[in-house]
Each structure stands twice: as structure tokens, then as C-alpha cells.
């Protein structure tokens, strides 16, 4: 079953998987997503992490 994620969902799934991915090379999509995240201001990165935490806390999955 496929889910439709927005940018925040993609970042959330990427950041939660990042630790597990250290042993392999990132795909071009993952590299682009990481570059977009790093291009955010520090305040926006913090806000994104809070948003991801909130999404995890209300998720049923």
C-alpha cells in the first residue's frame, strides 16, 4: 500500500532512516532531499524536526 507524503513526510522518513543508511551510498533523490534540508535556515531545520516529532507522535502507523 503506497502512501502519499508531502515534503515534510519525505524529510521525516529520510531523517529517520538516515542512521540506517550510513553503510550505503545515497540515491540521487535522497541526496537532493538532503541538500534541500541543508539549504534551510537553522530555525527552519529546528521547526522541521519539531514537525516531524509531532507527526510521529500522532501517527497510527
Secondary structure by P-SEA (a helix, b strand, c coil): cbbbbcaaaaaaaaaaaccccccccccaaaaaaaaaaaaccaaaaaaaaaaaaaaaaaccc
